Amino acid sequence: MRSSDSSQLHTCEPISQGQHLASHNELHELEKQRASVFTETKETERQIYQQDVAIENSKLQCENLETQIKSLHTENVKLKFDIEATQEDFEECMIRYNEYYAKIKVYKDSLEAEASKWSFMTELHAKRELVKKLKTMKEELRQDLQNPEGNRIKQVQEDISKLKNNIITIKESIIEKACFLEEEKKTHEKLRREIEVQHKRYGAILKRLHCQVNKLQSNRRQWQWNIQQLEQTAAELRRCIAMKD
């Protein structure tokens, strides 16, 4: 056993300087590779961290966009209800306006019909004809006064007195009817002015309602366009997140 061990010890040669240098170079190369792998690992970890931060930011942005979309949708629904309410108010105003206009037209027609029935103008012409006739009769009676019969003169005087009273009554009636006609003209003029004021008022209301409807429709189109843009942005962000995942 000793002889064999001794022979084995004699057979083991010492490590040469070239082999030691090769081992040192190989170790140095492994150190460089390890440092390079460590650097790449750090860079990869940094990129992963940046990607995680970007993903979190994208998620937050998506959540904000979804919140905005919900808010815009709620606002859009509210605008829709406001438009419908405005349209209903406009229709109610139109109904009230048409009813008022119909009442005014009925009153105007009844006023014209009543005016056509006024008989004092016809009576006025008749009374004037009667006055002319009475004047003729007066002239005839004046000529008859030359007749010496006393009864005739008395009768004529009584007739003349009655005619004078009738003339006075007729004149008073004419004055009264003229005053009534003037009052009716004033009433008609007042109603005409009120109708014009109501026309202007409802015209302004209609114009304002049209402007409000046009503004609401314009806002609604703008909100719809904003919603579409936000939905497109959200979809694009979701695709980016899906690609990164």
Buried (B, 14 or more C-beta within 10 A) or exposed (E): EEEEEEEEEEEEEEEEEEEEEEEEEEEEEEEEEEEEEEEEEEEEEEEEEEEEEEBEEBEEBBEEBEEBBEEBEEBBEEBEEBBEEBBEEBEEBBEEBEEEBEEBEEEBEEBEEEEEEEEBEEBBEEBEEBBEEBEEBBEEBEEBEEEEEEEEBEEBEEBBEEBEEBBEEBEEBBEEBEEEBEEBEEEBEEBEEEBEEBEEEBEEBBEEBEEBBEEBEEBBEEBEEBBEEBBEBBEEBBEBBEEEE
